[in-house]
Amino acid sequence: MEDGCVQLRPPGGGVEWDVPPGWIHPAPATETLRAKVTELNRARRLP
């Protein structure tokens, strides 16, 4: 936490941003599954 905010970053990487703690909540199951599948697919393409 920086300045009372939580720093978030997209699952696939990228620029982080600050979010007030009261604005965050667990990701829906569909979004969590999508991020996991994307990561697995990415790992399979690497040599």
GROMACS elastic network, one bead per residue, 0.5 to 0.9 nm:
[ bonds ]
;  ai    aj funct       b0    kb
    1     4     6  0.58448   500
    1     5     6  0.51979   500
    1     7     6  0.63519   500
    1    18     6  0.85166   500
    1    21     6  0.87896   500
    2     5     6  0.52778   500
    2     6     6  0.65002   500
    2     7     6  0.73469   500
    2    18     6  0.79186   500
    3     6     6  0.84858   500
    4    19     6  0.87676   500
    4    20     6  0.68527   500
    4    21     6  0.74772   500
    5    18     6  0.55603   500
    5    19     6  0.51866   500
    5    21     6  0.59115   500
    6    17     6  0.81390   500
    6    18     6  0.55280   500
    6    19     6  0.51738   500
    6    20     6  0.61333   500
    6    21     6  0.59715   500
    6    24     6  0.84907   500
    7    16     6  0.61049   500
    7    17     6  0.54057   500
    7    19     6  0.62307   500
    7    20     6  0.88321   500
    8    15     6  0.85690   500
    8    16     6  0.52470   500
    8    17     6  0.54833   500
    8    18     6  0.64346   500
    8    19     6  0.71663   500
    9    12     6  0.82216   500
    9    13     6  0.62742   500
    9    14     6  0.62760   500
    9    15     6  0.62082   500
    9    17     6  0.66500   500
   10    13     6  0.52254   500
   10    14     6  0.61155   500
   10    15     6  0.76840   500
   10    16     6  0.74100   500
   11    14     6  0.82691   500
   11    35     6  0.63069   500
   11    36     6  0.87123   500
   11    39     6  0.84467   500
   12    35     6  0.75397   500
   12    38     6  0.80914   500
   12    39     6  0.74201   500
   13    16     6  0.84193   500
   19    22     6  0.82701   500
   19    23     6  0.66473   500
   19    24     6  0.72749   500
   20    23     6  0.55889   500
   20    24     6  0.73444   500
   21    24     6  0.57969   500
   21    25     6  0.88792   500
   22    25     6  0.81534   500
   24    27     6  0.88867   500
   25    28     6  0.89415   500
   26    29     6  0.87714   500
   27    30     6  0.81000   500
   27    31     6  0.62051   500
   27    32     6  0.62781   500
   28    31     6  0.54089   500
   28    32     6  0.64089   500
   28    33     6  0.87618   500
   29    32     6  0.50607   500
   29    33     6  0.60778   500
   29    34     6  0.85022   500
   30    33     6  0.51671   500
   30    34     6  0.60805   500
   30    35     6  0.86669   500
   31    34     6  0.50110   500
   31    35     6  0.61970   500
   31    36     6  0.86615   500
   32    35     6  0.52394   500
   32    36     6  0.62983   500
   32    37     6  0.87200   500
   33    36     6  0.51139   500
   33    37     6  0.61278   500
   33    38     6  0.85021   500
   34    37     6  0.52356   500
   34    38     6  0.60956   500
   34    39     6  0.86369   500
   35    38     6  0.51077   500
   35    39     6  0.62090   500
   35    40     6  0.87018   500
   36    39     6  0.51390   500
   36    40     6  0.62093   500
   36    41     6  0.86203   500
   37    40     6  0.50780   500
   37    41     6  0.60862   500
   37    42     6  0.84936   500
   38    41     6  0.51650   500
   38    42     6  0.61220   500
   38    43     6  0.86527   500
   39    42     6  0.50455   500
   39    43     6  0.61734   500
   39    44     6  0.87149   500
   40    43     6  0.50957   500
   40    44     6  0.62732   500
   40    45     6  0.88727   500
   41    44     6  0.51928   500
   41    45     6  0.65447   500
   42    45     6  0.53852   500
   42    46     6  0.68261   500
   43    46     6  0.54705   500
   43    47     6  0.86911   500
   44    47     6  0.78774   500
